[in-house]
C-alpha cells in the first residue's frame, strides 16, 4: 500500500511547469520524498502521459532536475529519493526485492493521480536507477516505455568479470552511501565483493538485481543510453540488452558515463532530445518516422551523433607483445608497440591472450592497455583482469577487456601493462586495487596477443 503524505502547495517552476513536494509512504512505513512536476494548465480528459525518474547510487532526486524539467514540458514527471537516499527513510539494498516493492508502489501511486493516464507511464533511470527500471520491467511493472542510462543488465558480469572484482569501483560505489544507510544484506557481502571471495554468494546477490536473462521476453520499447568510456558499466552491458529485447529498441552510445567519464557530458542536449523523441513516440503516439537503431557520439563531441541501422561494423586490430617477465609483489611488466600508422577507434570488448605461470598464491592478473600519443598524452584505452586464486602452475589465459569507444590517434604507441592491479600502471588508475597477496606470490608472463575490435571507419578525430 502507498499513501500520500503531507504535501506542500504547488510551486511555480517557470512559466510552463509547476512542482509539488510529496511524501510517498511504503507498506513497511518508510517514507520516500518525491517531487511531482507538471506542465502548467489543466490536463486533457483521460490524463497526461507520465514519467518516473530514478537517480544514481548515493544521489538524490534533485540531481535529475535538468532531466525532469526537460520532460515536464510535456509529461507529468515524478522524481523520488530511493530508500536510504536524500530525504527518504529506509536502508539501501541496491535494487533488491525491497526496492522493487517500492518501484511497484511508486508506479501505482502515479497511475492513480487524476491528471495522469495510467496506461502511458514511462520510466527513466541512471546507473542504480537504470538497474531498478530494467529489473522492475522484467518483474512485471507495466511501464509503457523506458530509457536507461549508464547502467547494467548483468551486475555480476559488470563488476566482477572473469570472477575478479573491480575492487576500486565497488569500493567507491559502496562508500557513496553512509554505512548506517546500508541494508545488512549489503554489509554482509561488502568485503567479499571487494576481495573477490565467496563468489557464489555474490552471484546470487547480483542475479536478484539483474535483467539480462529475462530481456528476451520484453516487448516494451527500450532505449539504452550507454557511455563510450565507462569503466564501471561498459558498452557491452547495453549491447547485450539491446540484442535481447524483443520489442522496439534503440541504443545511444555517448560522451558520458562513470569514471573516467562524467554525467552529464557534452552531448546532454542531444541525449535529452533523443529521449524526448522516444517517449513522444511511445507514450504520446505522435506520428514519426521509424527511429534509427543505433546512434554513436563522436569524441570529442561535435554536435551530432552518427546514425547506424545496427551496431557499427568493426574489424580486429591485433598485436603480439613478445618477451618474458617474472614478477613478485608490486612488480609489473610493460611492453610497448611501434607507432600506429593510422588512427584506431575501439568499439567492442578486446582481449589479451597470454601464457602465465602462477605460484605461491598469486591471485589475479590485471591487464591495462594505454596509448601514448604523438603529443605526449596518455590514454587508458581499456583494461581487464582474471581471478587466478585457485590456480597453480602454467596456464593459458584470455583476459577480457572493457568494451569502450576510445579514439587512438595516428602516431600513438600502445603499451600493455601486466600486474596484480591497475594502480601498477598508474597510482590514479583505481579500477583494480592493490589488495594483499602472500609474500610467496609470484608470476611469470610469456608473450601476449592483444586483440581490439575497432570501427572500420572511425567517427571521431
Helices and strands as residue ranges (DSSP letters): E 3-4, E 11-12, E 17-25, E 31-39, E 48-54, G 61-64, H 65-71, E 76-80, H 97-111, E 116-126, H 128-138, E 145-149, H 155-159, G 161-163, H 167-174, G 179-181, H 184-195, H 199-207, G 212-217, E 221-227, H 235-244, E 249-254, H 268-279, I 280-284, E 294-297, E 305-308, E 314-321, E 325-328, E 333-339, E 344-345, E 349-359, E 364-372, E 378-387, E 393-403, E 407-408, E 413-419, G 422-424, E 442-455
